[in-house]
């Protein structure tokens, strides 16, 4: 059985990106409206620098802005995301 590890990041706490890379984990970045996008830009740069695949959760505009590896839609997402049907 091949299990994948995902790390859900929604704050700017100190994360051990070396451990994430060592375990071949993937990062899901959840954007909170109270934080500025520049904070998340730093997280994206850390993922790119560490060669860690990252996904954007529930925010389509950041999916293309940061050129993420994928998009994560949570089960609690009540928004209708019609744009994804075009892909």
RARAPE-V476197 format. One line per field, one symbol per residue. phi: phi as a letter, one per 40 degrees, with the letter a starting at -180 (. if undefined). psi: psi as a letter, one per 40 degrees, with the letter a starting at -180 (. if undefined). burial: # if it has 24 or more other ideal C-beta (glycine too) atoms within 12 Angstrom, else .. A space follows every 50 residues. Layout:
BEGIN
phi = ???
psi = ???
burial = ???
END
This chain:
BEGIN
phi = .bcbbbbcbbbbccbccccccccfcbbbbbcbcccccccccccccccccc fbcbbbbgbcccdcccfccabbbcccccccbcccccc
psi = hhiihhhhheifihigddddddefiihhhhhhdeiiddddddddddddde fhhiihhegddddddefieahhhideheihgddede.
burial = .....##.##....#.#..#....#######........#..##.##..# .#########.##..#.#..##...............
END
